[in-house]
Amino acid sequence: MDDSRKDKVEQLVDYIMKWCLWQFHSRAWDREKQNEGVLTKTMQLLCEEPVACETPADKCYWVDAMVLAKDFKETYPWLGAMDKPDIKILMQDLKDRIDYLTITGSLNKELTDQRY
Amino acid sequence: MPYHTFKCSECIPERAKHAVIKGPGEDLTSCLPLGYLNTIPGTISERGCAYCGAKHVIGAPMKDVIHMSHGPVGCTYDTWQTKRYISDNDNFQLKYTYATDVKEKHIIFGAEKQLKQNMLEAFKAFPDIKRMTIYQTCATALIGDDIEAVAQEVTDELGDVDIFVCNSPGFGGPSQSGGHHKINIAWINQKVGTVEPKITSDYVINYVGDYNIQGDCEVMVDYFKRMGIQVLSTFTGNGSYDELRGMHRAQLNVLECARSSEYICNELKVRYGIPRLDIDGFGFKPLAESLMKVAMFFGLEKEAQAIIDEETARWKPELDWYAKRLKGKKVCLWPGGSKLWHWAHVIEEEMGLDVVSVYSKFGHQGDFEKGIARCSEGALAIDDPNELEGIEAMKTLKPDIIFTGVRPGEVAKKLGIQYLNAHAYHNGPYKGFEGWVRFARDIYNALYSPIHQLASIDISQTEVDGSGFSTRQLISDVNIDKTVITPPEEQPYTGDYDCVTKLRDKTYPEPTHKIVKVV
């Protein structure tokens, strides 16, 4: 990843860490679903692709994604200048980074508890 | 690893990984204290017990219930009236506290008869109340009293009562958080699904993890009702026992304090397929976005936007008045579990405060993840601090104010540092748009109180300054640029002393939508 893309990913990470809560559910399997659900839908919204909202869980990811996509566009004007394939790559990098910070690299020892 | 060792705790090596400083470039994979572990012997922890967490935090805000502690009177007395979880039924749950008054002889001979007698007496004394929670305590758990059996016996005998058994004795977890967990799981196992609620809207939520501290919950419910949403239950602030038995019929769980009640949301998701939406009810931006998220789930964006616009126009100028005067003040944010992450970023963003430390006595590592993620660089995060560590942190960091509970708050005052009650509030509610201004007002009053300035003068050591009369504003406005014209609505708080009671008589428009789902 080049420095410019890395810097952009870090800006988006900082925003999520400061203003969002969905990435911090209590168990690793929850976080995997949350990160996948919200960030995939955010990417689809930013790329103006159709977003599935058929189940209550999907709807819940979608509302978080709607607010996040709006905030991203308002806070980081450079997003508007990117083309869609680049946004997709950026959002995949973002998801990988959030997965690392909240799941695979996390020091939180409760993430692997079997029960709630 | 950015662990911080307190000088006073050098003799307790087990404390080595319980405090961290968020340094440059640190993230959650390198900067996270241990949390929610058994208390280290000798540290003089200030935590509460699992009984306290179950009864005092979560059970007792239920408003139409006799809350009976099966144990010595001290257990119930010490968890009574220190948290202002008000209700709209004349605060029944705050007025009385009940205990079975277990003494030494019961430890030898058992206390089940004593429990039954007390339960019958309590129901007789309050004939309008037909619901009861029994809380197990250490002593009665250790002697093996079968409180479930006694509860069943009384239910059978009286016929028209319903009793919830909360088996969370004080030793049932590392801290009060163990009790939160136990009562969440006990409630869904025993009570959820035992009442079928009346559905009056197409849009139905449970509002979870708000304990109606000075009316917080009622403020939020007002917003939801204005959107046309039915709040099926509130877990548990101003909550009704029977409404909470019908939680399984909501379409969405709106979760505020994940620390104390994510467990029931997670279980409602697994057992009933109800999704969990975590929100922030504090601060203008987080609250506006939270209301919008709930609205979008149901397609009520216009209704939410109208509320956000109206409330922001009314209250933002008054927040701005305070923000100008709070800018740069250093805060130790030392609340319970969730407020360390609900408040950490937004008091910096919207009030200009500088959070130099966060701590929690019972938070889990998940709470520190959220709190540290939201703090600025340089903040000191401490898990389960003892009093000496708190004092050392205050002396080192030199905060202007501490947001914490009554006990550490009084210690802060002795060091000449003002404190605000982060648990029960000073003059709340603090949730909602107006509530956020009330919080700013209380911070301002604490920081600039003339008596606070005088109290820190040691008259035995210092020549007393005879500059004479001062007011809060004389002190706070020294650095305000008077040449800058401010709009007339930018002024100190103009709301009512009591902004909650009037909500109880409010009428809401009937939903115009048609209910299509019949339960």
Chai-1 contact restraints between the chains, C-beta under 6 A:
chainA,res_idxA,chainB,res_idxB,connection_type,confidence,min_distance_angstrom,max_distance_angstrom,comment,restraint_id
A,M17,B,A373,contact,1.0,0.0,6.0,A-B,restraint_1
A,K18,B,H345,contact,1.0,0.0,6.0,A-B,restraint_2
A,K18,B,R374,contact,1.0,0.0,6.0,A-B,restraint_3
A,L21,B,D278,contact,1.0,0.0,6.0,A-B,restraint_4
A,F24,B,G366,contact,1.0,0.0,6.0,A-B,restraint_5
A,F24,B,E369,contact,1.0,0.0,6.0,A-B,restraint_6
A,F24,B,K370,contact,1.0,0.0,6.0,A-B,restraint_7
A,S26,B,E262,contact,1.0,0.0,6.0,A-B,restraint_8
A,S26,B,G366,contact,1.0,0.0,6.0,A-B,restraint_9
A,P56,B,P275,contact,1.0,0.0,6.0,A-B,restraint_10
A,A57,B,P275,contact,1.0,0.0,6.0,A-B,restraint_11
A,K59,B,F297,contact,1.0,0.0,6.0,A-B,restraint_12
A,C60,B,P275,contact,1.0,0.0,6.0,A-B,restraint_13
A,C60,B,L277,contact,1.0,0.0,6.0,A-B,restraint_14
A,V63,B,K293,contact,1.0,0.0,6.0,A-B,restraint_15
A,V63,B,M296,contact,1.0,0.0,6.0,A-B,restraint_16
A,V63,B,F297,contact,1.0,0.0,6.0,A-B,restraint_17
A,M66,B,M296,contact,1.0,0.0,6.0,A-B,restraint_18
A,V67,B,E289,contact,1.0,0.0,6.0,A-B,restraint_19
A,V67,B,K293,contact,1.0,0.0,6.0,A-B,restraint_20
A,L101,B,L28,contact,1.0,0.0,6.0,A-B,restraint_21
A,G105,B,T29,contact,1.0,0.0,6.0,A-B,restraint_22
A,L107,B,L32,contact,1.0,0.0,6.0,A-B,restraint_23
A,N108,B,Q365,contact,1.0,0.0,6.0,A-B,restraint_24
A,N108,B,G366,contact,1.0,0.0,6.0,A-B,restraint_25
A,N108,B,E369,contact,1.0,0.0,6.0,A-B,restraint_26
A,E110,B,H364,contact,1.0,0.0,6.0,A-B,restraint_27
A,Y116,B,Y263,contact,1.0,0.0,6.0,A-B,restraint_28
A,Y116,B,N266,contact,1.0,0.0,6.0,A-B,restraint_29
